Structure formats: C-alpha cells, structure tokens
Amino acid sequence: MKAKYRILAIGVMILLYSCDSTTYEELEADVMIEEEITYDAHIKSVIDNNCIVCHSEGGLSSFRPLTNYMEVKDAVETTNLLDRIQRQNGEEGQMPKTGRMTMSNIDLILEWANNGLPEN
C-alpha cells in the first residue's frame, strides 16, 4: 500500500515539476517591421485601440486628447507618456488604466519616438 502512495507522490511531483508558467506577453510573437515606423501607418491604430476611449471628447481624460498626430506628438514630447505606458499593471500612473499594452505595442511607440516621431 505504501508503494502505491510513493509511486503516486512521485508521479505528482514529476507533473508539478514539469509545469511551466507562461504569461500572455511571453507567448506574444515579436512583430518585425522592416519599414520606417510612422504615426499614420503604425502608431495611430495603437493609440486608437488603447487610448482614445479616455483621451477624446467625453472621455475621463479629455483634458489630454490623443486624437491626432499633433496631440500624440505633444504628449510624447511634453508629458511623461513614454514612461507611463511602460509602467507595470497596478503601478501608479500606469497607462492605459485598463491594463498595460502588449510589449510589442510599447516597443513600437518607443521606436517611433526614438526615430523622431515621423508622421507619414
């Protein structure tokens, strides 16, 4: 009887040891963009999908709209937008408040900013 429990215990330990914990961010495939990253071609859709709900007329953060190129460019240059999108979930000031963007979207915005914020 003890032998059965030992075998069962060993089996459970092997199963638990072989388990792996992977986050959605780790599973996300890196998106390689060969062309120049521009607001019109790449960034606008990221902002529209993650920020416009709050950062447009009628939104909770309508005082800082992000509805066009000049507004987003200004937010990058004069506020801490790049810092805030890189903060972890639950960290004070993290944007978007609904949850961190995917790392590929954050990297895209950072690369766009590092390349001089081209519009189109």
N, C-alpha and C positions, 0 to 999 in steps of 0.2 A: 504494500500500500504506500509506504514511504517513497518507494522508487517511482511510482506514478506521479506523486506530487513534485518530486525532484525534476522529473522529465518535464512536467507541466511548467514548473517555475523556470527552468532553463529555456523552454520554448518562449515563454512570455518575455523573459529578459532579452532574448535574441530579437524578438519582434520590436520591443521598445527601443532597443539599441539601434535597430536599422531604420527607425522612423526619422524623417527629415522634416524640418520646419522651414518652409519657403514662403516668403511674402509675395504679394502680387507684384511689387516693384521688382523683386528679383526675377520673377518669371517674365516680366515685360521685355520684349525684344528691343534691342537698340535700333533706332531708326537712323540709317546713314543717309544724309542729304549731301549730295555732291555739289549742288549749285549754291550760289550765294543765298543766304537766308535774308529774306526781306519781310517787311511788315505785311504788305499785301498778299504775298504768296504763302507765308507760313505763320506769322505771329497773330494776325487778325483773327483767324479761326480759333487759336488757343485762347485768346482774350475773350472772344465771343462765347466760347463754351465754358469758361471758368470764372469770368469776372463780371460780365455785363449784367447779370441778374441783380447785383448790388450796385454796380458802378455805372448806372444810367439813370435817366429821369424816372423818378418814382421809387428808385431803389434805396436801400438803407444807407448807402454811401454815395448818394447822388451828388454830394458836395465835391467829390473827386471822380468825375466821369472818365470812363475809358472807352469811349465810343468811336474814336477815330485816331488816326496816326499821331497827330499833334498832341492829343491828350495823353496817349500812352508814352510817347517820347518824353513829354514833360514829366510824367510820373517817374520814369526811369532816371531822368537827369536831376530832378529836384526833390524827390522823396526817396524813401528807402524801399521802393518797390522790389528791387532785386534781392535785398536782404529778406524782406517779408515773405516772398514766395519760396525761399529756401529753408525757412524755419520748419521745425517738425510739428506734427499734429499736436495740439494742446499747448504749444508754446505761445506765450503772449505775443500778440501782434501778427500771428501767422495768417497768411492769406493763400487761398481763399479760406474763409472761416468754416466752410462746409467740409473741408478736408484738403490735404495737400495735393497739389497737381502731381501727375506722374513725373518721374525724374527725367524722362525724355522731353517733356514739355518745358520743364525748368531749364534743362541744358540748352534747348532751342532758344529760349528767351535770353539766356546768358550769352550764348554765342552771337546772337543778333546784336546785343548791346556791345559786346567786345569788338564787333566789326563795324561800329559806327552808326548803328540804328538806321540802316538803309530803308527807304520807304517802298520802292518798287524796282 
